[in-house]
Amino acid sequence: MKPLNYAMLKHFTTVPEACVQDVMEALKPQYGDFKAFQKDSMISAIMTAAANGLLEESRFELDDQNELRVYYRAHEEGAATINTYIE
């Protein structure tokens, strides 16, 4: 099993875009019991990947509870880098 951060990055190479809630839903069956499987920790990891140029923000929206959802995507170069280092 890949480390959680690797699985998160790899997820972005398989979808057009995702927010942290989407990533959590997709990874919950395998990683739901991990200590780092917390929304704040996962947001921090996604934002770090964006700051390092692997992901980029694609859009924003408010959900039903008026909570901001930030969507990210792996652009072509970022996806290539992720796929090079994470099988």
HTML snippet that shows the backbone in 3Dmol.js (N, CA, C, O; Angstrom):
<script src="https://3Dmol.org/build/3Dmol-min.js"></script>
<div id="view" style="width:600px;height:400px;position:relative"></div>
<script>
const pdb = `
ATOM      1  N   MET A   1       0.852  -1.174   0.000  1.00  0.00           N
ATOM      2  CA  MET A   1       0.000   0.000   0.000  1.00  0.00           C
ATOM      3  C   MET A   1       0.905   1.246   0.000  1.00  0.00           C
ATOM      4  O   MET A   1       1.890   1.323   0.735  1.00  0.00           O
ATOM      5  N   LYS A   2       0.547   2.186  -0.823  1.00  0.00           N
ATOM      6  CA  LYS A   2       1.290   3.449  -0.914  1.00  0.00           C
ATOM      7  C   LYS A   2       1.051   4.308   0.337  1.00  0.00           C
ATOM      8  O   LYS A   2       0.011   4.187   0.983  1.00  0.00           O
ATOM      9  N   PRO A   3       2.020   5.177   0.676  1.00  0.00           N
ATOM     10  CA  PRO A   3       1.741   6.166   1.726  1.00  0.00           C
ATOM     11  C   PRO A   3       0.550   7.038   1.313  1.00  0.00           C
ATOM     12  O   PRO A   3       0.300   7.230   0.123  1.00  0.00           O
ATOM     13  N   LEU A   4      -0.170   7.552   2.283  1.00  0.00           N
ATOM     14  CA  LEU A   4      -1.377   8.333   2.017  1.00  0.00           C
ATOM     15  C   LEU A   4      -1.107   9.506   1.082  1.00  0.00           C
ATOM     16  O   LEU A   4      -1.874   9.728   0.145  1.00  0.00           O
ATOM     17  N   ASN A   5      -0.041  10.256   1.314  1.00  0.00           N
ATOM     18  CA  ASN A   5       0.237  11.414   0.447  1.00  0.00           C
ATOM     19  C   ASN A   5       0.481  10.984  -0.995  1.00  0.00           C
ATOM     20  O   ASN A   5       0.073  11.680  -1.924  1.00  0.00           O
ATOM     21  N   TYR A   6       1.139   9.849  -1.192  1.00  0.00           N
ATOM     22  CA  TYR A   6       1.352   9.333  -2.544  1.00  0.00           C
ATOM     23  C   TYR A   6       0.015   8.975  -3.185  1.00  0.00           C
ATOM     24  O   TYR A   6      -0.228   9.297  -4.348  1.00  0.00           O
ATOM     25  N   ALA A   7      -0.849   8.309  -2.423  1.00  0.00           N
ATOM     26  CA  ALA A   7      -2.156   7.923  -2.951  1.00  0.00           C
ATOM     27  C   ALA A   7      -2.980   9.154  -3.313  1.00  0.00           C
ATOM     28  O   ALA A   7      -3.710   9.148  -4.304  1.00  0.00           O
ATOM     29  N   MET A   8      -2.861  10.202  -2.512  1.00  0.00           N
ATOM     30  CA  MET A   8      -3.580  11.440  -2.812  1.00  0.00           C
ATOM     31  C   MET A   8      -3.098  12.029  -4.132  1.00  0.00           C
ATOM     32  O   MET A   8      -3.905  12.377  -4.994  1.00  0.00           O
ATOM     33  N   LEU A   9      -1.784  12.139  -4.288  1.00  0.00           N
ATOM     34  CA  LEU A   9      -1.235  12.684  -5.535  1.00  0.00           C
ATOM     35  C   LEU A   9      -1.639  11.821  -6.723  1.00  0.00           C
ATOM     36  O   LEU A   9      -2.046  12.343  -7.761  1.00  0.00           O
ATOM     37  N   LYS A  10      -1.530  10.527  -6.577  1.00  0.00           N
ATOM     38  CA  LYS A  10      -1.867   9.620  -7.676  1.00  0.00           C
ATOM     39  C   LYS A  10      -3.336   9.762  -8.067  1.00  0.00           C
ATOM     40  O   LYS A  10      -3.682   9.662  -9.244  1.00  0.00           O
ATOM     41  N   HIS A  11      -4.199   9.996  -7.076  1.00  0.00           N
ATOM     42  CA  HIS A  11      -5.629  10.180  -7.358  1.00  0.00           C
ATOM     43  C   HIS A  11      -5.844  11.335  -8.335  1.00  0.00           C
ATOM     44  O   HIS A  11      -6.683  11.248  -9.232  1.00  0.00           O
ATOM     45  N   PHE A  12      -5.086  12.410  -8.159  1.00  0.00           N
ATOM     46  CA  PHE A  12      -5.244  13.566  -9.048  1.00  0.00           C
ATOM     47  C   PHE A  12      -4.847  13.264 -10.487  1.00  0.00           C
ATOM     48  O   PHE A  12      -5.228  14.006 -11.393  1.00  0.00           O
ATOM     49  N   THR A  13      -4.096  12.199 -10.717  1.00  0.00           N
ATOM     50  CA  THR A  13      -3.731  11.829 -12.092  1.00  0.00           C
ATOM     51  C   THR A  13      -4.808  10.978 -12.750  1.00  0.00           C
ATOM     52  O   THR A  13      -4.715  10.663 -13.937  1.00  0.00           O
ATOM     53  N   THR A  14      -5.831  10.604 -11.983  1.00  0.00           N
ATOM     54  CA  THR A  14      -6.879   9.727 -12.519  1.00  0.00           C
ATOM     55  C   THR A  14      -8.219  10.429 -12.705  1.00  0.00           C
ATOM     56  O   THR A  14      -9.161   9.842 -13.237  1.00  0.00           O
ATOM     57  N   VAL A  15      -8.306  11.689 -12.267  1.00  0.00           N
ATOM     58  CA  VAL A  15      -9.553  12.452 -12.377  1.00  0.00           C
ATOM     59  C   VAL A  15      -9.256  13.821 -12.979  1.00  0.00           C
ATOM     60  O   VAL A  15      -8.137  14.318 -12.857  1.00  0.00           O
ATOM     61  N   PRO A  16     -10.248  14.440 -13.631  1.00  0.00           N
ATOM     62  CA  PRO A  16     -10.009  15.779 -14.197  1.00  0.00           C
ATOM     63  C   PRO A  16      -9.718  16.834 -13.128  1.00  0.00           C
ATOM     64  O   PRO A  16      -8.897  17.726 -13.346  1.00  0.00           O
ATOM     65  N   GLU A  17     -10.389  16.737 -11.969  1.00  0.00           N
ATOM     66  CA  GLU A  17     -10.176  17.650 -10.848  1.00  0.00           C
ATOM     67  C   GLU A  17     -10.829  17.027  -9.623  1.00  0.00           C
ATOM     68  O   GLU A  17     -11.667  16.132  -9.735  1.00  0.00           O
ATOM     69  N   ALA A  18     -10.431  17.516  -8.451  1.00  0.00           N
ATOM     70  CA  ALA A  18     -11.018  17.017  -7.206  1.00  0.00           C
ATOM     71  C   ALA A  18     -10.788  18.017  -6.095  1.00  0.00           C
ATOM     72  O   ALA A  18      -9.829  18.789  -6.116  1.00  0.00           O
ATOM     73  N   CYS A  19     -11.689  17.990  -5.119  1.00  0.00           N
ATOM     74  CA  CYS A  19     -11.512  18.763  -3.890  1.00  0.00           C
ATOM     75  C   CYS A  19     -11.151  17.760  -2.793  1.00  0.00           C
ATOM     76  O   CYS A  19     -11.181  16.551  -3.026  1.00  0.00           O
ATOM     77  N   VAL A  20     -10.816  18.245  -1.622  1.00  0.00           N
ATOM     78  CA  VAL A  20     -10.396  17.345  -0.553  1.00  0.00           C
ATOM     79  C   VAL A  20     -11.504  16.350  -0.204  1.00  0.00           C
ATOM     80  O   VAL A  20     -11.216  15.197   0.120  1.00  0.00           O
ATOM     81  N   GLN A  21     -12.755  16.777  -0.264  1.00  0.00           N
ATOM     82  CA  GLN A  21     -13.854  15.859   0.046  1.00  0.00           C
ATOM     83  C   GLN A  21     -13.907  14.712  -0.967  1.00  0.00           C
ATOM     84  O   GLN A  21     -14.170  13.568  -0.597  1.00  0.00           O
ATOM     85  N   ASP A  22     -13.658  15.017  -2.241  1.00  0.00           N
ATOM     86  CA  ASP A  22     -13.633  13.976  -3.275  1.00  0.00           C
ATOM     87  C   ASP A  22     -12.508  12.986  -3.018  1.00  0.00           C
ATOM     88  O   ASP A  22     -12.694  11.775  -3.132  1.00  0.00           O
ATOM     89  N   VAL A  23     -11.339  13.513  -2.671  1.00  0.00           N
ATOM     90  CA  VAL A  23     -10.175  12.666  -2.410  1.00  0.00           C
ATOM     91  C   VAL A  23     -10.446  11.778  -1.200  1.00  0.00           C
ATOM     92  O   VAL A  23     -10.135  10.587  -1.223  1.00  0.00           O
ATOM     93  N   MET A  24     -11.016  12.342  -0.157  1.00  0.00           N
ATOM     94  CA  MET A  24     -11.315  11.561   1.036  1.00  0.00           C
ATOM     95  C   MET A  24     -12.316  10.448   0.741  1.00  0.00           C
ATOM     96  O   MET A  24     -12.168   9.328   1.228  1.00  0.00           O
ATOM     97  N   GLU A  25     -13.323  10.756  -0.048  1.00  0.00           N
ATOM     98  CA  GLU A  25     -14.320   9.747  -0.405  1.00  0.00           C
ATOM     99  C   GLU A  25     -13.676   8.607  -1.196  1.00  0.00           C
ATOM    100  O   GLU A  25     -13.966   7.435  -0.959  1.00  0.00           O
ATOM    101  N   ALA A  26     -12.809   8.962  -2.126  1.00  0.00           N
ATOM    102  CA  ALA A  26     -12.163   7.948  -2.968  1.00  0.00           C
ATOM    103  C   ALA A  26     -11.187   7.071  -2.182  1.00  0.00           C
ATOM    104  O   ALA A  26     -11.070   5.876  -2.454  1.00  0.00           O
ATOM    105  N   LEU A  27     -10.495   7.656  -1.219  1.00  0.00           N
ATOM    106  CA  LEU A  27      -9.450   6.920  -0.500  1.00  0.00           C
ATOM    107  C   LEU A  27      -9.907   6.310   0.825  1.00  0.00           C
ATOM    108  O   LEU A  27      -9.168   5.540   1.439  1.00  0.00           O
ATOM    109  N   LYS A  28     -11.106   6.644   1.263  1.00  0.00           N
ATOM    110  CA  LYS A  28     -11.590   6.162   2.562  1.00  0.00           C
ATOM    111  C   LYS A  28     -11.558   4.643   2.717  1.00  0.00           C
ATOM    112  O   LYS A  28     -11.173   4.163   3.783  1.00  0.00           O
ATOM    113  N   PRO A  29     -11.944   3.865   1.701  1.00  0.00           N
ATOM    114  CA  PRO A  29     -11.914   2.407   1.902  1.00  0.00           C
ATOM    115  C   PRO A  29     -10.531   1.867   2.273  1.00  0.00           C
ATOM    116  O   PRO A  29     -10.434   0.937   3.074  1.00  0.00           O
ATOM    117  N   GLN A  30      -9.471   2.425   1.714  1.00  0.00           N
ATOM    118  CA  GLN A  30      -8.125   1.926   1.997  1.00  0.00           C
ATOM    119  C   GLN A  30      -7.426   2.689   3.119  1.00  0.00           C
ATOM    120  O   GLN A  30      -6.645   2.100   3.865  1.00  0.00           O
ATOM    121  N   TYR A  31      -7.688   3.970   3.249  1.00  0.00           N
ATOM    122  CA  TYR A  31      -6.904   4.813   4.147  1.00  0.00           C
ATOM    123  C   TYR A  31      -7.714   5.429   5.289  1.00  0.00           C
ATOM    124  O   TYR A  31      -7.168   6.203   6.076  1.00  0.00           O
ATOM    125  N   GLY A  32      -8.977   5.110   5.394  1.00  0.00           N
ATOM    126  CA  GLY A  32      -9.847   5.729   6.385  1.00  0.00           C
ATOM    127  C   GLY A  32      -9.403   5.578   7.829  1.00  0.00           C
ATOM    128  O   GLY A  32      -9.770   6.396   8.672  1.00  0.00           O
ATOM    129  N   ASP A  33      -8.611   4.537   8.137  1.00  0.00           N
ATOM    130  CA  ASP A  33      -8.147   4.313   9.503  1.00  0.00           C
ATOM    131  C   ASP A  33      -6.802   4.970   9.794  1.00  0.00           C
ATOM    132  O   ASP A  33      -6.323   4.901  10.926  1.00  0.00           O
ATOM    133  N   PHE A  34      -6.185   5.603   8.804  1.00  0.00           N
ATOM    134  CA  PHE A  34      -4.892   6.249   9.003  1.00  0.00           C
ATOM    135  C   PHE A  34      -5.055   7.484   9.880  1.00  0.00           C
ATOM    136  O   PHE A  34      -6.044   8.210   9.775  1.00  0.00           O
ATOM    137  N   LYS A  35      -4.081   7.710  10.738  1.00  0.00           N
ATOM    138  CA  LYS A  35      -4.109   8.879  11.629  1.00  0.00           C
ATOM    139  C   LYS A  35      -4.142  10.179  10.817  1.00  0.00           C
ATOM    140  O   LYS A  35      -4.818  11.131  11.207  1.00  0.00           O
ATOM    141  N   ALA A  36      -3.432  10.225   9.714  1.00  0.00           N
ATOM    142  CA  ALA A  36      -3.364  11.436   8.881  1.00  0.00           C
ATOM    143  C   ALA A  36      -4.591  11.619   7.987  1.00  0.00           C
ATOM    144  O   ALA A  36      -4.678  12.606   7.257  1.00  0.00           O
ATOM    145  N   PHE A  37      -5.535  10.682   8.036  1.00  0.00           N
ATOM    146  CA  PHE A  37      -6.748  10.788   7.219  1.00  0.00           C
ATOM    147  C   PHE A  37      -7.715  11.744   7.905  1.00  0.00           C
ATOM    148  O   PHE A  37      -8.792  11.354   8.357  1.00  0.00           O
ATOM    149  N   GLN A  38      -7.302  13.001   7.970  1.00  0.00           N
ATOM    150  CA  GLN A  38      -8.061  14.089   8.572  1.00  0.00           C
ATOM    151  C   GLN A  38      -8.146  15.195   7.527  1.00  0.00           C
ATOM    152  O   GLN A  38      -7.185  15.449   6.801  1.00  0.00           O
ATOM    153  N   LYS A  39      -9.273  15.833   7.459  1.00  0.00           N
ATOM    154  CA  LYS A  39      -9.488  16.858   6.442  1.00  0.00           C
ATOM    155  C   LYS A  39      -8.391  17.929   6.458  1.00  0.00           C
ATOM    156  O   LYS A  39      -7.854  18.272   5.405  1.00  0.00           O
ATOM    157  N   ASP A  40      -8.056  18.454   7.628  1.00  0.00           N
ATOM    158  CA  ASP A  40      -7.046  19.511   7.713  1.00  0.00           C
ATOM    159  C   ASP A  40      -5.675  19.029   7.230  1.00  0.00           C
ATOM    160  O   ASP A  40      -4.973  19.748   6.519  1.00  0.00           O
ATOM    161  N   SER A  41      -5.308  17.824   7.617  1.00  0.00           N
ATOM    162  CA  SER A  41      -4.018  17.270   7.187  1.00  0.00           C
ATOM    163  C   SER A  41      -3.981  17.059   5.681  1.00  0.00           C
ATOM    164  O   SER A  41      -2.962  17.302   5.036  1.00  0.00           O
ATOM    165  N   MET A  42      -5.083  16.613   5.136  1.00  0.00           N
ATOM    166  CA  MET A  42      -5.138  16.348   3.700  1.00  0.00           C
ATOM    167  C   MET A  42      -5.162  17.655   2.906  1.00  0.00           C
ATOM    168  O   MET A  42      -4.557  17.736   1.837  1.00  0.00           O
ATOM    169  N   ILE A  43      -5.847  18.668   3.412  1.00  0.00           N
ATOM    170  CA  ILE A  43      -5.826  19.981   2.761  1.00  0.00           C
ATOM    171  C   ILE A  43      -4.392  20.506   2.732  1.00  0.00           C
ATOM    172  O   ILE A  43      -3.932  21.027   1.716  1.00  0.00           O
ATOM    173  N   SER A  44      -3.697  20.364   3.846  1.00  0.00           N
ATOM    174  CA  SER A  44      -2.312  20.827   3.924  1.00  0.00           C
ATOM    175  C   SER A  44      -1.434  20.104   2.901  1.00  0.00           C
ATOM    176  O   SER A  44      -0.595  20.733   2.257  1.00  0.00           O
ATOM    177  N   ALA A  45      -1.614  18.807   2.749  1.00  0.00           N
ATOM    178  CA  ALA A  45      -0.827  18.037   1.790  1.00  0.00           C
ATOM    179  C   ALA A  45      -1.132  18.469   0.351  1.00  0.00           C
ATOM    180  O   ALA A  45      -0.225  18.581  -0.474  1.00  0.00           O
ATOM    181  N   ILE A  46      -2.393  18.707   0.061  1.00  0.00           N
ATOM    182  CA  ILE A  46      -2.786  19.152  -1.281  1.00  0.00           C
ATOM    183  C   ILE A  46      -2.214  20.536  -1.573  1.00  0.00           C
ATOM    184  O   ILE A  46      -1.703  20.787  -2.664  1.00  0.00           O
ATOM    185  N   MET A  47      -2.303  21.428  -0.595  1.00  0.00           N
ATOM    186  CA  MET A  47      -1.770  22.780  -0.786  1.00  0.00           C
ATOM    187  C   MET A  47      -0.245  22.748  -0.952  1.00  0.00           C
ATOM    188  O   MET A  47       0.309  23.549  -1.705  1.00  0.00           O
ATOM    189  N   THR A  48       0.429  21.835  -0.259  1.00  0.00           N
ATOM    190  CA  THR A  48       1.878  21.684  -0.419  1.00  0.00           C
ATOM    191  C   THR A  48       2.200  21.208  -1.831  1.00  0.00           C
ATOM    192  O   THR A  48       3.137  21.700  -2.459  1.00  0.00           O
ATOM    193  N   ALA A  49       1.424  20.253  -2.324  1.00  0.00           N
ATOM    194  CA  ALA A  49       1.635  19.777  -3.694  1.00  0.00           C
ATOM    195  C   ALA A  49       1.414  20.898  -4.698  1.00  0.00           C
ATOM    196  O   ALA A  49       2.130  20.989  -5.695  1.00  0.00           O
ATOM    197  N   ALA A  50       0.435  21.745  -4.443  1.00  0.00           N
ATOM    198  CA  ALA A  50       0.183  22.889  -5.333  1.00  0.00           C
ATOM    199  C   ALA A  50       1.336  23.891  -5.257  1.00  0.00           C
ATOM    200  O   ALA A  50       1.772  24.415  -6.282  1.00  0.00           O
ATOM    201  N   ALA A  51       1.827  24.155  -4.054  1.00  0.00           N
ATOM    202  CA  ALA A  51       2.943  25.083  -3.890  1.00  0.00           C
ATOM    203  C   ALA A  51       4.209  24.566  -4.561  1.00  0.00           C
ATOM    204  O   ALA A  51       5.057  25.349  -4.988  1.00  0.00           O
ATOM    205  N   ASN A  52       4.333  23.243  -4.652  1.00  0.00           N
ATOM    206  CA  ASN A  52       5.493  22.622  -5.291  1.00  0.00           C
ATOM    207  C   ASN A  52       5.296  22.404  -6.789  1.00  0.00           C
ATOM    208  O   ASN A  52       6.160  21.829  -7.451  1.00  0.00           O
ATOM    209  N   GLY A  53       4.169  22.858  -7.323  1.00  0.00           N
ATOM    210  CA  GLY A  53       3.947  22.813  -8.764  1.00  0.00           C
ATOM    211  C   GLY A  53       3.401  21.517  -9.320  1.00  0.00           C
ATOM    212  O   GLY A  53       3.352  21.345 -10.538  1.00  0.00           O
ATOM    213  N   LEU A  54       2.988  20.592  -8.454  1.00  0.00           N
ATOM    214  CA  LEU A  54       2.435  19.331  -8.941  1.00  0.00           C
ATOM    215  C   LEU A  54       0.947  19.442  -9.259  1.00  0.00           C
ATOM    216  O   LEU A  54       0.443  18.757 -10.149  1.00  0.00           O
ATOM    217  N   LEU A  55       0.256  20.299  -8.534  1.00  0.00           N
ATOM    218  CA  LEU A  55      -1.183  20.515  -8.726  1.00  0.00           C
ATOM    219  C   LEU A  55      -1.424  22.005  -8.911  1.00  0.00           C
ATOM    220  O   LEU A  55      -0.582  22.836  -8.573  1.00  0.00           O
ATOM    221  N   GLU A  56      -2.596  22.325  -9.456  1.00  0.00           N
ATOM    222  CA  GLU A  56      -2.998  23.723  -9.551  1.00  0.00           C
ATOM    223  C   GLU A  56      -4.474  23.838  -9.223  1.00  0.00           C
ATOM    224  O   GLU A  56      -5.245  22.906  -9.452  1.00  0.00           O
ATOM    225  N   GLU A  57      -4.862  24.980  -8.687  1.00  0.00           N
ATOM    226  CA  GLU A  57      -6.270  25.225  -8.399  1.00  0.00           C
ATOM    227  C   GLU A  57      -7.021  25.321  -9.719  1.00  0.00           C
ATOM    228  O   GLU A  57      -6.552  25.945 -10.671  1.00  0.00           O
ATOM    229  N   SER A  58      -8.198  24.693  -9.763  1.00  0.00           N
ATOM    230  CA  SER A  58      -8.980  24.746 -11.000  1.00  0.00           C
ATOM    231  C   SER A  58     -10.276  25.542 -10.837  1.00  0.00           C
ATOM    232  O   SER A  58     -10.722  26.196 -11.779  1.00  0.00           O
ATOM    233  N   ARG A  59     -10.888  25.490  -9.639  1.00  0.00           N
ATOM    234  CA  ARG A  59     -12.107  26.279  -9.411  1.00  0.00           C
ATOM    235  C   ARG A  59     -12.466  26.246  -7.927  1.00  0.00           C
ATOM    236  O   ARG A  59     -11.880  25.504  -7.138  1.00  0.00           O
ATOM    237  N   PHE A  60     -13.446  27.071  -7.578  1.00  0.00           N
ATOM    238  CA  PHE A  60     -13.948  27.183  -6.212  1.00  0.00           C
ATOM    239  C   PHE A  60     -15.470  27.109  -6.265  1.00  0.00           C
ATOM    240  O   PHE A  60     -16.086  27.498  -7.258  1.00  0.00           O
ATOM    241  N   GLU A  61     -16.070  26.605  -5.184  1.00  0.00           N
ATOM    242  CA  GLU A  61     -17.529  26.652  -5.063  1.00  0.00           C
ATOM    243  C   GLU A  61     -17.916  26.521  -3.601  1.00  0.00           C
ATOM    244  O   GLU A  61     -17.133  26.048  -2.777  1.00  0.00           O
ATOM    245  N   LEU A  62     -19.129  26.946  -3.291  1.00  0.00           N
ATOM    246  CA  LEU A  62     -19.672  26.753  -1.953  1.00  0.00           C
ATOM    247  C   LEU A  62     -20.554  25.514  -1.959  1.00  0.00           C
ATOM    248  O   LEU A  62     -21.359  25.322  -2.870  1.00  0.00           O
ATOM    249  N   ASP A  63     -20.399  24.667  -0.932  1.00  0.00           N
ATOM    250  CA  ASP A  63     -21.247  23.480  -0.856  1.00  0.00           C
ATOM    251  C   ASP A  63     -22.560  23.824  -0.163  1.00  0.00           C
ATOM    252  O   ASP A  63     -22.836  24.996   0.094  1.00  0.00           O
ATOM    253  N   ASP A  64     -23.361  22.823   0.136  1.00  0.00           N
ATOM    254  CA  ASP A  64     -24.677  23.039   0.740  1.00  0.00           C
ATOM    255  C   ASP A  64     -24.621  23.674   2.130  1.00  0.00           C
ATOM    256  O   ASP A  64     -25.589  24.290   2.575  1.00  0.00           O
ATOM    257  N   GLN A  65     -23.483  23.521   2.814  1.00  0.00           N
ATOM    258  CA  GLN A  65     -23.318  24.095   4.144  1.00  0.00           C
ATOM    259  C   GLN A  65     -22.540  25.414   4.084  1.00  0.00           C
ATOM    260  O   GLN A  65     -22.020  25.876   5.099  1.00  0.00           O
ATOM    261  N   ASN A  66     -22.463  26.014   2.898  1.00  0.00           N
ATOM    262  CA  ASN A  66     -21.724  27.266   2.676  1.00  0.00           C
ATOM    263  C   ASN A  66     -20.244  27.151   3.039  1.00  0.00           C
ATOM    264  O   ASN A  66     -19.621  28.123   3.466  1.00  0.00           O
ATOM    265  N   GLU A  67     -19.693  25.954   2.864  1.00  0.00           N
ATOM    266  CA  GLU A  67     -18.268  25.737   3.075  1.00  0.00           C
ATOM    267  C   GLU A  67     -17.576  25.810   1.711  1.00  0.00           C
ATOM    268  O   GLU A  67     -18.046  25.230   0.732  1.00  0.00           O
ATOM    269  N   LEU A  68     -16.465  26.524   1.665  1.00  0.00           N
ATOM    270  CA  LEU A  68     -15.727  26.677   0.423  1.00  0.00           C
ATOM    271  C   LEU A  68     -15.045  25.368   0.041  1.00  0.00           C
ATOM    272  O   LEU A  68     -14.358  24.754   0.856  1.00  0.00           O
ATOM    273  N   ARG A  69     -15.240  24.959  -1.181  1.00  0.00           N
ATOM    274  CA  ARG A  69     -14.538  23.797  -1.735  1.00  0.00           C
ATOM    275  C   ARG A  69     -13.589  24.302  -2.806  1.00  0.00           C
ATOM    276  O   ARG A  69     -13.995  24.972  -3.755  1.00  0.00           O
ATOM    277  N   VAL A  70     -12.333  23.972  -2.635  1.00  0.00           N
ATOM    278  CA  VAL A  70     -11.311  24.345  -3.600  1.00  0.00           C
ATOM    279  C   VAL A  70     -10.965  23.094  -4.393  1.00  0.00           C
ATOM    280  O   VAL A  70     -10.596  22.067  -3.824  1.00  0.00           O
ATOM    281  N   TYR A  71     -11.086  23.189  -5.695  1.00  0.00           N
ATOM    282  CA  TYR A  71     -10.784  22.068  -6.579  1.00  0.00           C
ATOM    283  C   TYR A  71      -9.393  22.250  -7.168  1.00  0.00           C
ATOM    284  O   TYR A  71      -8.988  23.356  -7.525  1.00  0.00           O
ATOM    285  N   TYR A  72      -8.684  21.153  -7.261  1.00  0.00           N
ATOM    286  CA  TYR A  72      -7.335  21.139  -7.819  1.00  0.00           C
ATOM    287  C   TYR A  72      -7.286  20.136  -8.957  1.00  0.00           C
ATOM    288  O   TYR A  72      -8.124  19.239  -9.053  1.00  0.00           O
ATOM    289  N   ARG A  73      -6.294  20.300  -9.815  1.00  0.00           N
ATOM    290  CA  ARG A  73      -6.076  19.344 -10.887  1.00  0.00           C
ATOM    291  C   ARG A  73      -4.580  19.162 -11.075  1.00  0.00           C
ATOM    292  O   ARG A  73      -3.785  20.045 -10.753  1.00  0.00           O
ATOM    293  N   ALA A  74      -4.217  18.022 -11.594  1.00  0.00           N
ATOM    294  CA  ALA A  74      -2.823  17.771 -11.957  1.00  0.00           C
ATOM    295  C   ALA A  74      -2.679  18.174 -13.418  1.00  0.00           C
ATOM    296  O   ALA A  74      -3.192  17.495 -14.308  1.00  0.00           O
ATOM    297  N   HIS A  75      -1.981  19.280 -13.663  1.00  0.00           N
ATOM    298  CA  HIS A  75      -1.743  19.702 -15.045  1.00  0.00           C
ATOM    299  C   HIS A  75      -0.807  18.686 -15.706  1.00  0.00           C
ATOM    300  O   HIS A  75      -0.281  17.800 -15.032  1.00  0.00           O
ATOM    301  N   GLU A  76      -0.601  18.806 -16.997  1.00  0.00           N
ATOM    302  CA  GLU A  76       0.146  17.795 -17.749  1.00  0.00           C
ATOM    303  C   GLU A  76       1.535  17.533 -17.164  1.00  0.00           C
ATOM    304  O   GLU A  76       1.919  16.380 -16.966  1.00  0.00           O
ATOM    305  N   GLU A  77       2.273  18.587 -16.893  1.00  0.00           N
ATOM    306  CA  GLU A  77       3.632  18.418 -16.350  1.00  0.00           C
ATOM    307  C   GLU A  77       3.604  17.839 -14.932  1.00  0.00           C
ATOM    308  O   GLU A  77       4.422  16.987 -14.587  1.00  0.00           O
ATOM    309  N   GLY A  78       2.662  18.305 -14.121  1.00  0.00           N
ATOM    310  CA  GLY A  78       2.535  17.783 -12.763  1.00  0.00           C
ATOM    311  C   GLY A  78       2.167  16.310 -12.762  1.00  0.00           C
ATOM    312  O   GLY A  78       2.733  15.528 -11.999  1.00  0.00           O
ATOM    313  N   ALA A  79       1.220  15.924 -13.615  1.00  0.00           N
ATOM    314  CA  ALA A  79       0.817  14.516 -13.710  1.00  0.00           C
ATOM    315  C   ALA A  79       1.987  13.658 -14.176  1.00  0.00           C
ATOM    316  O   ALA A  79       2.185  12.555 -13.668  1.00  0.00           O
ATOM    317  N   ALA A  80       2.756  14.149 -15.129  1.00  0.00           N
ATOM    318  CA  ALA A  80       3.915  13.396 -15.616  1.00  0.00           C
ATOM    319  C   ALA A  80       4.931  13.194 -14.496  1.00  0.00           C
ATOM    320  O   ALA A  80       5.496  12.109 -14.358  1.00  0.00           O
ATOM    321  N   THR A  81       5.163  14.226 -13.702  1.00  0.00           N
ATOM    322  CA  THR A  81       6.103  14.112 -12.582  1.00  0.00           C
ATOM    323  C   THR A  81       5.590  13.124 -11.549  1.00  0.00           C
ATOM    324  O   THR A  81       6.338  12.268 -11.079  1.00  0.00           O
ATOM    325  N   ILE A  82       4.325  13.239 -11.198  1.00  0.00           N
ATOM    326  CA  ILE A  82       3.731  12.305 -10.226  1.00  0.00           C
ATOM    327  C   ILE A  82       3.854  10.882 -10.734  1.00  0.00           C
ATOM    328  O   ILE A  82       4.273   9.994  -9.992  1.00  0.00           O
ATOM    329  N   ASN A  83       3.497  10.652 -11.984  1.00  0.00           N
ATOM    330  CA  ASN A  83       3.536   9.292 -12.546  1.00  0.00           C
ATOM    331  C   ASN A  83       4.954   8.754 -12.695  1.00  0.00           C
ATOM    332  O   ASN A  83       5.159   7.540 -12.689  1.00  0.00           O
ATOM    333  N   THR A  84       5.929   9.641 -12.829  1.00  0.00           N
ATOM    334  CA  THR A  84       7.323   9.203 -12.909  1.00  0.00           C
ATOM    335  C   THR A  84       7.804   8.660 -11.570  1.00  0.00           C
ATOM    336  O   THR A  84       8.519   7.659 -11.525  1.00  0.00           O
ATOM    337  N   TYR A  85       7.419   9.309 -10.489  1.00  0.00           N
ATOM    338  CA  TYR A  85       7.932   8.947  -9.177  1.00  0.00           C
ATOM    339  C   TYR A  85       7.025   8.013  -8.374  1.00  0.00           C
ATOM    340  O   TYR A  85       7.493   7.350  -7.448  1.00  0.00           O
ATOM    341  N   ILE A  86       5.751   7.950  -8.710  1.00  0.00           N
ATOM    342  CA  ILE A  86       4.823   7.097  -7.970  1.00  0.00           C
ATOM    343  C   ILE A  86       4.172   6.128  -8.951  1.00  0.00           C
ATOM    344  O   ILE A  86       3.471   6.535  -9.877  1.00  0.00           O
ATOM    345  N   GLU A  87       4.412   4.868  -8.734  1.00  0.00           N
ATOM    346  CA  GLU A  87       3.842   3.845  -9.632  1.00  0.00           C
ATOM    347  C   GLU A  87       2.366   3.662  -9.395  1.00  0.00           C
ATOM    348  O   GLU A  87       1.730   2.845 -10.060  1.00  0.00           O
TER     349      GLU A  87
END
`;
const viewer = $3Dmol.createViewer("view");
viewer.addModel(pdb, "pdb");
viewer.setStyle({}, {cartoon: {color: "spectrum"}});
viewer.zoomTo();
viewer.render();
</script>
